[in-house]
Amino acid sequence: MPAETGRELPLRRGSAVGRAAPQEEHEPERLQKVLARLGIGSRREIEEWVVAGRITVNGEPAELGQKIGPGDRVKLNGKLLSVRFSARAPRVLIYHKPEGEIVSREDPEGRPTVFERLPLLRKGRWIAVGRLDFNTSGLLLFTNDGALANQLMHPRYELEREYAVRLLGELTDEQIESLKTGIQLEDGLARFTNLTDQGGEGANHWYKVTLSEGRNREVRRMFEAVGLTVSRLMRVRYGPVTLSSRLKRGMWMEMPEEEVCKLAGVPRPQRQVSARTAEKERQVRLHRTTPRGRA
């Protein structure tokens, strides 16, 4: 279920993201913001392309911070882009990543990537909201909107990430206090905002931990710093979005437009739809997939 609301969302066979409202007058917007919203790349990537001279506006090299409007012609590597200014809700996918996949489009070692599981887009591309390492499973969000991806990942928003962690061994009270107070890692201080004991049997013990940032292998490194090894790690929540028990490993589902707009903090685009279409858009479908080219 996307952002858990206490209601079960029925499954369905098909869905469609709503069409944009008719185009209206729009104030010029920053180039990188407009292109990021199209899913062409993240704002940082687009800024790098501007500096490299890969983007032009009306035949002239683009500049950082430049604003564009509906009448401007924008090209990337000489190819004209279809720049839209009409109101359009972003798209968000919720994916249950299994262990053994990397969060990258290509891998020199030929390992499976999460992007092989996702539906193809006619325009733009899917952007991963954060990462999970090769041996970590659980909730992974994707969007076609670079600005939304930036908003969900930027440290200043301090969105919580919650993980279920299985350890070889059990934490002492002193170790728990250290992990909640702060552990000094090579890239700075790290701490769990919440840590609860979930029980266990034998050598394995489960904990649920929460932190408000997403540094590389941060959870594993924190436990290693107190002398314990993580034998299994699964992300179960990202901000307000909780991994549904119905979404099994390797499956994805699209977040309904209404939930996406709440997540992004934007009003839902106004458009005329039938009662049947409105009901279908409130439903969610689950997709069990096979990586492309690996069937």
Secondary structure, DSSP 8 states (H G I E B T S, - for coil): --S--SS-----S---------------EEHHHHHHHTTSS-HHHHHHHHHTT-EEETTEE--TT-EE-TT--EEETTEE-----S-----EEEEEE-TT-BSSS--TT---BGGGGS---SSS--EEES---TT-EEEEEEES-HHHHHHHH-GGG---EEEEEEEES---HHHHHHHHH-EEETTEEE--SEEEEEE-STTEEEEEEEES---TTHHHHHHHHTT-EEEEEEEEEETTEE--TTS-TTEEEE--HHHHHHHHT---------HHHHHHHTS--EEE---TT--
